[in-house]
């Protein structure tokens, strides 16, 4: 059963041996991205979880006892963990301009107790006397003997609540991240558009990528529009470009998601980069 140690900067999941000592088999995350990265991986592993109870139970049984069970941190029951987290979201997500998930300490403690998650103040004895430098002096909390993925997720949620974090979905990549201020609407992950819609030597985090892609696509739009009078067969073609561009840009304004940027990029790429009079 893995243990979780989580502090201000890092979350560390590791498999102890039978004497509860550190074995070296571990997974390291940035604290603010930890739960969101886990949920994104589960969503990727389980894209089509049935909604009706009978089908779900068959799906769950096959997930745990099937020939090729999917695992995370050496644990099974990922589809159940994802469903449990979605129930938390359904109950506690706050509707706002930027929707977010925030629990009271009482609610978080009730969830911790319901799933039987025990918390402990971090001590270097968890690493057999070796002080892990990533957790020294950052008030880390240890959660031990977490025998389900659900328990790991709920432990993280409990830590976030105790330390004043809210959970927000990044407006660009759509993954959850923890933040103490709702002014932050983008996570610090590398944009999924990097290397595709936008390129460069240095990977761009989501917020910077959004700015750069908007500038790039705006320049591309102006180039195409200014040259359409040269290559367009008639005014109708020009009007189509104008109307479709407006619709796609408005979608980006409402939601600067990866999907919306890619749709606009695909539309712009229908037109040659250079237009010449024929």
N, C-alpha and C positions, 0 to 999 in steps of 0.2 A: 504494500500500500504506500503510495507516495505521500510525502510531506510537502507543505507549502510554506515558504518564508517570504514575507512581503514587507517591503519598507518604502521609503519615500521615492527611491529611484528604481529599484529592481524588484521583480518577483521571481522566485526561484523554486521550481518544482523538482524534487529529487526522490529517487527510490532508495530507501535505506535497506540494510540487510536485516537478518533476523534479530540482531541485537540493537536495531534502530540506529546503526551507524551509517554515515555517508559512504555510498559505494562508488560515486563518480558518475552514475547514470542520472543525467539531469537536463533540465530545460530552463533557459534564462530568458526573461522578458523585461521590457520596460514597464514599470508599474502602471503608468497611465494607459498603456496599450494592452496590458495583459488579458483582461477579460474579453475585450473586443477581438483580439487575435484568436482567442480560443473559440468564441462564438462564430467568427467568420470561417474558421476551419470546420466547425461542426456543420454550419450551413452548406459548406461545399461538399462535405461527406454525405449529408442527408438533405438533398434538395426537394424531395417529394414525400414528406412524412404524411401518411393518411390522417384525415381529420376525424373520421368516424371511429368510435371506440373498438369495434370488432376488428376492423382492418388494422388499426394501430397496434392492437395486442399481438396480432400475427406478425406484423412488421417488427415489433420489439423483440419477440421471441426469436425470430430469424436473425436479428442483429446481434443478439447475445449468444445464442446457441448454434447459429448457422455455421457452415463450413468455412467461411472467410469473414469472421467478425472484424469490424472496424474498431481501432483502438486509439486512445489519446492518453499519453503519460502511462501507458501500460494498462489502462483501464478500458472496460467495455461500457455499454449502455449510453453511448453518445446521443442517440435519438431521444432517449428519455430525458437526458440532461438539457438538450436543446428545447424540448417541450416544456420542461419545468421553468427554464429561464423565460421563455415566451409568456408563460402565465404570470410571472413577476412583472414583465413589461406591460401586459394587458391591465394589470391591477394598479400599478404605481406610476406609469408614464404620465407626465404632466403635459397637457396640451398647451402649446405656446407657439410663438413665431418660430422658435427653435425648440421642438419637443425634447424633453429630457426625462431621465429616470432619476428620481430622488426618493429615498426612504428615510423615515424617521429612525432614530436610534432604537426606539422600542420595536418598530416593525422589523428592522434588520436583526435585532436580537431574537425576536420570535421566530424568524426564518432560520437563524443559526440553530436555535434549540430544536426546532421541528425536524431539521435534517441531521441533528446530533453532531454538530461541528464544534470541536473544542479548540479554544484559542489559548496561546501561551505567549508571554513576553520572550522575544528572541534572546538566546544566549549561545555563545560559541560552542557550548557542549553539544549542540546539535550536529556539529561537524567534528566530533571526537576531539574536542579541545583546541581545534584550529580556528582562529577568529577569521571569519570570512569578511574581507575588507569591504565588500559591497553592502554590508548590513551594520557595520560598526557605527554607532552614534547617529542612527537615523530612526530610532524607535520602531524597529521592525517587530512584526508579530508572526508567530509560528502557528501553523495549524497542522496537527499531526494525525497520522493514520487515516487519511482520506481515502476510503475504499470505493468511492464512486466519483465520476466526473461531476455529477451534480454537486457533491460536497465541495469540490475544488472551486466551482463557480460561485457557490453561496459563501464560501470563505472569503473570496475576493470581494464580493458585494458587501460583506460585513466590514471588511477593512476599509473600503471606500467610504462607507457611511460614517464610520467612526472618525475618519479623517477629513470630513467635509467635502468629499468629492460628489459630483453629479456625473451621470453617464449620458453622453450625447452621441448621436450618430453624425459622423463627419458629413458635411453637405456635399462633399465631392466623391469620396470612395465609398461612403455609406457604412463604414465600420464604426462600432462603438469605441469611444475613448473616454477616459475619466478626466474631469477638469473641475477646478474650484470656482471658475467664473464662466457664465454663459456668453461672455464676450468672445470666447474661443468657439468658433463654429467649424474649424477644420483641425484634423489630427496632424501629427508630425510624421506620418508614414509617407513613403515615396508614392507619388501619384501613379495609379495604374495606367495613366495616359503617357507616362514617360517612356520613351523608346518607340512610341507608336504615333500618337497625335502630336507630340512634341519631343524633340531630341536634344542632345547636348552631351557634354562630357560629365557634368555633375547632376546626379539624380535630384529631382525637385520634390519637396514635400507638397502636400495637397494644396495648401493656400497659395503658395508661390506658383505652382503649376497652373492653377485656375487663372491667375493674373496673366501669366505668359501666354496661355492658350487663347485667351480672349483677345490679346493684342495681336497675336499671329493671325487668328481667324478674321479679325477686323481688317488687317492689311490685305489679306487674301480676298476678302469680300470687295474691298474698294478696287483692287486691281481687276477683278473679274467684271465688276459693274462698269468701270470706266472704259473697258474694252469691248463690252457687249455691242455697242453701236457699230463696231467694226465688223464683228463676226455674226451677229444675230441675223436670222433670216427675216424676222419681222418684229413689230412692237410687242406682240403677244409673248414671244420668248423672253423679252426683257421684263415684262410684267410678271411672268411666272417666276423668274429668278428673284425679283424684288419681294414678291409675296411669300415665297417659300423660305427665303432668308429671314424675313421678318418673323415668321412663325417659329423657326428653329432657334433664333436668337432670343425670342421671348421665353421659350422653354428653358433655355440656359439661365436667363435672368431669374426665373422662378426656382430653378433647381440646377445648379452648376455641376451636375452629376457626370460621371464618366460616360454613361450611356448617351446623355444629351450632347456632350461634346463630340462623341464619335459619330452621331447621326449628322451633325452639322459638318463635320470633317468629310464624311462620305459624300455629302451633297456638294460641297465645294470642289471635291476631287473629280467630279463629273466634268468639270470645265478645265481646259488646258491651262497650264501656268502662264503661257504666253499666247496671246491671240494676235493673229496677223490678218490683214485685209486679203480677202480672196477675190 
